[in-house]
Amino acid sequence: MKLKLMTGLIGIVVVSLICSSSFIGKDTEQNSTSVSTIKQVKPYLMFPGTCRQALKFYKECFNGTIVMLKTFGESSIEVTEELENRVFNSELRAGDLSLMASDYLPNTEVTVGSNMALFVIFSDKREKEKVFTKLSKGGKVLFPIENNFGMVVDKFGVQWMVESRK
């Protein structure tokens, strides 16, 4: 049940990002009531036991800070001793980027990355290119940076889209 809920939440995050004002055409009406009640959307990534390594990687890529990390052993969920050090909940911040992440619940099938992408907007073109290069190491470039846009799947299977805006 929790897995279905989290999968649904990821879908909502992706739809929210796609439907943000930067993607809505001039002919499309917005429902101002629902849009105005959204204070913030944070992507939530789930990993098959590699969350801690992914956080460290993203911290280095974006020069960020892990502001919160709680293990399954520190949660109210009973797990085996072997799984106590897996990440139950965490948050990484870098500038305006804030993402949350955890490892999946034990005995849960994981398909990382193919169901979502993270769209990151930079104010500096060089910083965008630097981060794109870092994310590419050990991953696969889907679209090299052309016309201000690039897309890569990192070594953890997460898809990233990058763009810079003034």
N, C-alpha and C positions, 0 to 999 in steps of 0.2 A: 504494500500500500504506500509506504513512504517513498519507494523508488518511483512509482507511478506519479505521485505528487511532485517529486523533484523533477522528473522528466517533463511534466506539464508546466512547471515553473520555468524551466529552461525555454520551452516553446513560447511562453508569454514574454520572456525577456527578449528573444529574437524578434517576435512580432512587434514589441514595443520599440525596438531599435529601428526596424524597417519602417514603422509608421511614424517615426519622429518627424518633426517639421522639416528637416533637411531632405527628406525623401518624398514628402507629400507634394503632388503637383498643384498648380494654381487652380485647376478645375475640381479638385477634390475638397469636399466639405469636411471639416474637423468637428468632432463632438467636443465642444469646449468644456463641458462638465467633466467628462472622464479624463481629458488631457490635463486639466488644471489641478486635479487631485493627486497626480503622480508627482511625488517629491524627488525621487531618485530611482534609477534602475541600476542594479549591480549584477553583472554577469556572475553566475555561480557555476564553477567547473567541478566535475567529479572525475576522479581517477581510480584506476584499479590497483591501488597500493603505492602509487608513485607521486602522490600529492606533495609530499615534503620536498622531493627532488625538483618537481615542477615549480613550486614556489621559489626555491632558491634560484632556479634558472630565470624565471620572470623578474625576480628581484634584481638580478644582474643585468638583464636586457634593458629594463626600464629605469634602472637606478632607483629602485623603490625601497619600501620598508614593509616588513611583515609586522602588522600592528596587532595581530591576534592569531594565536594558534592553540587549539585545544585538541587533545588526543582522545581516542575512544576510551582509554583508561581513565581519563578525567571526566568522562560523561556518565550519564545514568544508564547507558546501554551496556548490558553484560556481554563481554566478548572474551575469547580465550586470551591467555597471557601472550600468546604469539601476536595477537592483533592489537594489543593495548597501545602501542606506539604509533599506530596509523592515525592520520589526521581526521578528526571528527568535524572540525569547523575551523576556518581560518579566513584572514583578510589581508590583502596586499594593497598598498597605496603607493602611487607614483604620480605626483602632480594631480591632475583631475581624474586619473584612472584609479578606480577602486574595483577590485574583483575579489570574490569570495570563492573558496574551494574546499573540497574534502575528498577523502577516499570513499569509495562506495561501501555500502554495508557488506559484511562478509557473505559469501555464497551468492553474490549478485553478478549477473553477466554484464559486462561493460563494453560499450561501443563508443570509444572516445573520439570526439572531434567531428564526425561526419554529420551530426545533427545541428551544428551551429557554427558560427564564426564570430569572432570579436572584431568589431570595427573601431579602430583607434585613429583619432584625428589629432594631428600634431600642429603646433603653431610654427614650427621650424622645420624646413625641408631637410636640412642636414641631419637633424635628430631622427626624423622619420627614416631616412636611409640607413643610419647607424643601427637603429633598433631592428629594421628589416633584415639587415645583414646578420645580426646576432640571432634573431629568430630562425633564420635559414640554416644555421649550422646544425647539422645532423637531421635536418628536415628536408622539405621539398618545396621549391618555388613553383607555385601554380601560375602566377602572373608576375613577371618581373616589373619593377616600377617603371611605368610608362604613363605619360599624361597625368602624373601626380598620384597614381594608384598602383598598389601592389598587393599580391595575395600569396601567403605562404602557409604550409602546414608544418608546424614545428615538430621536434623530435618526440613530443608526447602525443602527437596526433591531433592537436588543436589547430583550427584554421584561424588565421589572422588576416585582416584587411587593413591596409594603412593608407592614409591620405594626409596631406597638409593643407591647412587653411590659414589665412591671415586674420 
